[in-house]
Structures are given as structure tokens and as C-alpha cells.
Amino acid sequence: MRIAYLDCFSGISGDMFLGALIDAGVAPEIFEQAVAALDLGARLEISRVNRSGIAATKVEVIVEAKRDSPKIGRGRVSDPHDHTADHVHRHDHSHDYSHDHSHGHPHHGRGLVEIREIIGRAALIESAKTVAIDIFEKLGAAEAKIHNIPIEQIHFHEVGAVDALVDITCAAVGAEALGVDEIISSPLNVGGGTVSCAHGTFPVPAPATVELLKGVPVFSSGLQAELVTPTGAAIVRTLTTRFASFPEMTVECAGYGAGTRDFPGHANVLRITIGEAAPKLVANTSQETISVLEANLDDLNPQVFGYVMDRLLEAGALDVFGTPVQMKKNRPGTLLSVLAKSDDADKLAQIIFAETTTLGVRRREENRHVLARKWQTVSTQFGDVRIKIASLNGTVSSYAPEYEDCRRIAAEHRVPLKLVMQEAMQQYLQSARQ
């Protein structure tokens, strides 16, 4: 399985995510086409920069339009009522919008309804449009809760809406183009200090960011700057499946997306690492510790071996089996192996000593993964038979009739054992299709 891992040791923002994707190999033309499809009068400026010794890709959204709430530096917003015409806006972070509500004057921005329409009519693949709208709705819902207003009243000021639309739409398109099965994220470094936005000065992380990061592992390295923005938080919450330490993988490539500010001694970049995940058991298997008992037998009457197996199983062994081995002096022998719950191990070892000729029993503890299992009874013309059903992630992976039931019925009715087993399987499959 191909996976991508986000190292958010310097937080995450929309522009950093886009830069990391491009640096990791996503073609810039994909983003340029997405921006053109939005038809907002914006374009991307892509460059290579250095952040504390790390070469990274910087992405800026250039908007040639009136400025409702221009940004100054990372995470700071100037007076939202300062309107300057024909301004080329260089995009940085997501505190680039304020909300018109309860002021008694008309809106100067785009609401979620209009934003959905813009994304919906863009010439983009449907899956990317769905993801982009989902990210925007998460962002809007967080802001609506913070301001205690309906989500329909959230409006993004003109330039801020363009920035966010480009960031979020390109993030959705880029994630699709990345071609991975899963995106995983590290815990997020949120930074510290305060941030100024249209409603005043707030501690970092900003209120909307905190709302978006509920349930997400976060920390602060002590750097006094806003490292995770609302847009970045909305992107990472939507695109990632889980937050964890660096996964076991075979690394294919890595990319670095640059933030706007260059902090002394701190690489202000977002790293994405792409590779093939190490094979492992699929989730939803239970794990338990069991005891394994072993003994080498080279002078035991073969007739007794079957009796020993029956006794061990009756006493609670999970499984008993024998393996042919060649022992000292070239004598053929049998390796007796017993799987047991740890609480039963001593009792089963006593049976091995009592019933066999061994002078020693080896014991070790091992972990095993167990599929979810259940029993289902089916009716045949000869009688009821239990079917053991194993499932993996909610999907049936194997099934089989219980041998002892089939053997008993075959003996009682004097019919071939295989006939009973075949009919039991047919009855189960018929019931499963219903």
C-alpha cells in the first residue's frame, strides 16, 4: 500500500501543503489548471527558497483584485476595512478572511453557498470537488461555532476567499494526483504567542484552529508564531486518516513545502514523505499472548500419541499437532507442539510428562493475531451442523462445517462423512445469499 506521511514539525498551512506536493513530484501544471478552472483572476507563483538550510518549494497565490483584508506576514491581518484597488496580493496564511455578520451593512465577500457553486461548476474531477467542498465546510463550521452564528452567515472577504479557494481546491486536486492509498500525519506543532485578525488579538492557536483540531494530537515547540492556520487544520483533518509517529515504509521520495517566514535555527517547512507501507496484518484482528509447549518424542508408541493429543485438547489446549523430525542417532521422532492459554500451560505440561516418555518440555510465550469468529447453525436432512465463520474487517474470509458435528451425524445415519459436510456447506451458502 502506497502511503504519504506529513511531518508537521513546523505546523501546516495551505501554501506549505501545496509546496510539499509539488516538491514531491506533483506536476505544477495540475495546480495551474485547477486555478484556471476556478476562474477567479488568480494565478500561482512557484519558487525555490531556503528555510534554515533546507531547500523547499514556495507557492504563493497572486490575486490582482481589490483587497478587503490583506495579510501582513505569517498569521497577521491588517485592517479588514482598508480597501486598496488593483493590488497584487501575495498569499501567506489563512487568517486572511473576516466575517460580516450583525453589523447592519452588506457583505463584502463570499459565503459558503457561492463557494460551493464556484467549486461545483469548475472543470475538475468530481472526487476532488467533493473533497474541496468538505474542507471548506469544516472551515466554515468551525468559524460559525466560534462566532455563535449560523454557518450560512459566514462570509470570506474577497481576497481571503480567493486565497482559501485556491489553497483548498489545489489541496484536494493535489492529494488526488499524489496517487496514495492513505495520508498519515504527525502530531501538529501549533506554535505560540498571539495572532491578530479581524475580531481582535487571540492566543495561538487561533480559536477556529482549536475547534478544527479537536481530538488531534498537538504540541508547541515554544516558537512564538502561528504555525497551524485554520485552512491548514481543515486540510489535514479532511485528507489524513490518522495521526501517528513515522510509519514503517520503504521511502520513495520526499518533498518540502516552505512557509513564508524564515525563522533562525528552525526550518519552517512541511515535509511529505511517500513510500510503500511495510506489509502488516490488517486492522480488526485481536492480539493475544499464548504459551507454546514443545517436546521431542522418539520412543513413544504411535498409538499413544493420538491419545495424548485427545487428552490435551480436552484439557483446554488451543491446538495440538505433531511434526516429523530426525533426531540423534538418526532415529525418526515427532515434535509435539501445544498451543495454550498461559493460565493452562502448567496443567498441560503435567499431562505431557504423565502421558509421554519425554524428559523435558520447552515453553515460550508468543503473540498471535486472531480473526473475529462466530458460529452459525444450519439444518441438513441429517441434522443440525455448526458452521465456523471467520471475518476480517467485517467481511467473511473463511467458513467451514464443524468436523465433530459432521462425524457424529455421519455415524448415526450411516452416510459418507463428505456427504454431510457438502450439504452443510450448501445450506450455509444458500442462507448467506438470502
Residue pairs with C-beta under 8 A, 6 or more apart in sequence:
1 181
1 182
1 276
1 277
2 179
2 180
2 181
2 252
2 274
2 275
2 276
2 277
3 180
3 181
3 182
3 183
3 184
3 247
3 249
3 274
3 275
3 276
3 277
4 24
4 178
4 180
4 182
4 183
4 184
4 272
4 273
4 274
5 183
5 184
5 185
5 186
5 246
5 247
5 249
5 272
5 273
5 274
6 12
6 17
6 20
6 183
6 184
6 185
6 186
6 236
6 240
6 270
6 271
6 272
7 186
7 246
7 270
7 271
7 272
7 273
8 185
8 186
8 187
8 188
8 189
8 228
8 236
8 270
9 186
9 189
9 221
9 271
10 16
10 189
10 227
10 259
10 266
10 267
10 268
10 269
10 270
11 188
11 189
11 190
11 191
11 226
11 227
11 228
11 229
11 232
11 259
11 270
12 188
12 227
12 228
12 229
12 232
12 233
12 235
12 236
12 270
13 92
13 93
13 94
13 228
13 229
13 231
13 232
13 259
13 270
14 93
14 94
14 163
14 164
14 167
14 168
14 170
14 171
14 229
14 231
14 232
14 235
15 58
15 59
15 60
15 61
15 91
15 92
15 93
15 167
15 257
15 259
15 260
16 232
16 257
16 258
16 259
16 269
16 270
17 167
17 171
17 174
17 232
17 235
17 236
17 257
17 270
18 31
18 59
18 167
18 170
18 171
18 174
18 257
19 46
19 56
19 57
19 58
19 59
19 255
19 256
19 257
19 258
19 270
20 56
20 57
20 255
20 256
20 257
20 269
20 270
20 271
20 272
21 171
21 174
21 175
21 177
21 178
21 255
21 257
21 272
22 28
22 31
22 46
22 57
22 59
22 174
22 255
22 257
23 56
23 57
23 254
23 255
23 256
23 257
23 272
24 178
24 253
24 254
24 255
24 272
24 274
25 253
25 255
25 274
26 174
26 177
26 178
27 177
28 44
28 46
30 173
30 174
30 177
31 44
31 59
31 170
31 173
31 174
32 43
32 44
34 122
34 124
34 128
34 166
34 169
34 170
34 173
35 42
35 43
35 44
35 61
35 166
35 169
35 170
37 122
37 123
37 124
38 118
38 119
38 122
38 165
38 166
38 169
39 122
40 63
40 118
40 162
40 165
40 166
41 63
41 64
41 65
41 162
42 61
42 62
42 63
42 162
42 166
43 61
43 62
44 59
44 60
44 61
44 62
44 166
44 170
45 59
45 60
45 61
45 62
45 90
46 57
46 58
46 59
46 60
47 57
47 58
47 60
48 55
48 56
48 57
48 58
49 55
49 56
49 57
49 58
49 258
49 262
50 56
50 262
51 256
51 258
51 259
51 262
51 267
51 268
51 269
52 262
52 263
52 264
52 265
52 266
52 267
52 268
53 267
54 256
54 267
54 269
55 256
56 256
56 257
56 258
56 269
57 255
57 256
57 257
57 258
58 257
58 258
58 260
59 257
60 90
60 91
60 92
61 89
61 90
61 91
61 162
61 163
61 166
61 167
62 88
62 89
62 90
62 91
63 88
63 89
63 91
63 159
63 162
63 163
64 86
64 87
64 88
64 89
65 87
65 89
65 158
65 159
65 162
66 83
66 84
66 85
66 86
66 87
66 158
66 159
67 82
67 83
67 84
67 87
67 89
67 158
67 159
68 80
68 83
68 108
68 109
68 157
68 158
68 159
68 160
69 77
69 78
69 80
69 96
69 97
69 98
69 157
69 159
69 160
69 198
70 77
70 78
70 82
70 84
70 87
70 89
70 96
70 159
71 77
71 78
71 89
71 91
71 92
71 93
71 95
71 96
72 78
73 92
73 260
73 261
74 92
74 93
74 225
74 226
74 259
74 260
74 261
75 92
75 93
75 95
75 195
75 204
75 206
75 225
75 226
75 229
76 95
76 195
76 196
77 95
77 96
77 98
77 196
77 197
77 198
80 98
80 157
80 198
89 159
89 163
91 163
91 166
91 167
92 260
93 226
93 229
93 231
93 232
93 260
94 163
94 164
94 167
94 229
94 230
94 231
94 232
95 195
95 196
95 197
95 206
95 226
95 229
95 230
96 157
96 159
96 160
96 163
96 164
97 109
97 156
97 157
97 160
97 161
97 163
97 164
97 198
98 157
98 160
98 197
98 198
98 199
99 143
99 147
99 149
99 153
99 154
99 155
99 156
99 198
100 106
100 107
100 108
100 109
100 153
100 155
100 157
101 147
101 149
101 153
101 154
101 155
102 149
107 155
108 155
108 157
108 158
109 155
109 156
109 157
109 158
109 160
109 161
110 118
110 155
110 156
110 158
110 161
111 152
111 153
111 154
111 155
111 156
112 136
112 137
112 140
112 151
112 152
112 154
113 152
115 133
115 136
115 156
115 161
115 165
116 133
116 136
118 165
119 129
119 132
119 133
119 136
119 165
119 169
120 129
120 133
122 129
122 169
124 132
124 169
124 173
125 173
125 176
127 176
128 169
128 172
128 173
128 175
128 176
129 169
129 172
131 172
131 175
131 176
131 238
131 239
132 168
132 169
132 171
132 172
132 173
134 238
135 168
135 171
135 172
135 234
135 235
135 238
135 239
136 164
136 165
136 168
136 234
137 151
138 212
138 234
138 237
138 238
139 164
139 168
139 208
139 212
139 230
139 231
139 234
140 151
140 154
141 151
142 208
142 209
142 211
142 212
142 230
142 233
142 234
143 154
143 208
143 230
144 150
144 151
144 153
144 154
145 211
146 207
146 208
146 211
147 154
147 199
156 164
164 231
167 231
167 235
168 231
168 234
168 235
171 235
171 239
172 239
175 183
175 239
178 274
180 274
182 241
182 277
183 239
183 240
183 241
184 240
184 241
184 242
184 243
184 244
184 247
185 236
185 240
185 242
185 243
185 244
186 243
186 244
186 245
186 246
187 216
187 217
187 218
187 219
187 243
188 213
188 216
188 217
188 218
188 219
188 227
188 228
188 233
188 236
188 243
189 218
189 219
189 220
189 221
189 223
189 227
189 228
190 204
190 205
190 209
190 213
190 218
190 219
190 220
190 226
190 227
190 228
191 204
191 205
191 220
191 221
191 223
191 224
191 225
191 226
191 227
191 228
192 204
192 220
192 222
192 223
192 224
192 225
193 203
193 204
193 224
193 225
193 226
194 201
194 202
194 203
194 204
195 201
195 202
195 203
195 204
195 206
195 226
196 202
197 206
204 225
204 226
204 227
205 213
205 218
205 226
205 228
205 233
206 226
206 229
206 230
208 230
208 233
209 228
209 229
209 230
209 233
212 230
212 233
212 234
212 237
213 228
213 233
213 237
216 236
216 237
216 243
217 243
218 228
221 266
223 263
223 266
225 261
225 263
227 259
246 273
247 277
247 278
248 277
248 278
248 280
249 273
249 275
249 276
249 277
249 278
250 275
250 276
250 278
251 273
251 274
251 275
252 274
252 275
252 276
253 273
253 274
253 275
254 271
254 272
254 273
254 274
255 271
255 272
255 274
256 269
256 270
256 271
257 269
257 270
257 271
257 272
258 268
258 269
259 268
259 269
259 270
260 268
261 268
262 268
281 369
282 392
282 393
283 393
284 372
284 392
284 393
284 394
285 369
285 370
285 371
285 372
285 392
286 369
286 370
286 372
287 367
287 368
287 369
287 370
288 367
288 368
288 370
289 342
289 365
289 366
289 367
289 368
290 318
290 339
290 340
290 341
290 342
290 365
290 366
290 367
290 368
291 339
291 340
291 341
291 342
291 344
291 345
291 363
291 364
291 365
291 366
292 337
292 338
292 339
292 340
292 363
292 364
292 365
292 366
293 336
293 337
293 338
293 340
293 345
293 348
293 349
293 352
293 361
293 362
293 363
294 335
294 336
294 337
294 338
294 361
294 362
294 363
295 335
295 336
295 352
295 356
295 358
295 360
295 361
295 362
296 325
296 327
296 333
296 334
296 335
296 336
296 358
297 305
297 333
297 334
297 335
297 336
297 356
297 357
297 358
298 327
298 331
298 332
298 333
298 334
299 357
300 334
300 356
300 357
304 355
304 356
305 322
305 334
305 336
307 355
308 336
308 351
308 352
308 355
308 356
309 320
309 322
311 351
311 355
312 320
312 338
312 348
312 351
312 352
313 320
315 344
315 347
315 348
315 351
316 340
316 341
316 344
316 347
316 348
317 338
317 339
317 340
317 344
317 348
318 339
318 340
318 341
319 338
319 339
320 336
320 337
320 338
320 339
321 337
322 334
322 335
322 336
322 337
323 334
323 335
323 337
324 332
324 333
324 334
324 335
325 332
325 333
325 334
325 335
326 332
326 333
327 333
336 352
336 356
336 358
338 348
338 352
340 348
342 365
345 363
349 361
349 363
352 358
352 361
353 361
371 390
371 391
371 392
371 397
371 398
372 390
372 391
372 392
373 388
373 389
373 390
373 391
374 388
374 389
374 391
375 386
375 387
375 388
375 389
375 402
376 386
376 387
376 389
376 428
376 431
377 384
377 385
377 386
377 387
378 384
378 385
378 387
378 424
378 427
378 428
378 431
379 427
380 409
380 420
380 423
380 424
380 427
381 423
382 409
382 410
382 412
382 413
382 415
382 420
382 423
383 405
383 409
383 412
383 413
384 405
385 401
385 402
385 405
385 406
385 409
385 420
385 424
385 427
386 401
386 402
386 405
387 399
387 400
387 401
387 402
387 424
387 425
387 428
388 399
388 400
388 401
388 402
389 396
389 398
389 399
390 396
390 397
390 398
390 399
391 397
396 432
399 425
399 428
401 420
401 421
401 424
401 425
401 428
405 424
406 417
406 420
406 421
406 424
407 417
409 415
409 420
410 416
410 417
410 419
410 420
413 420
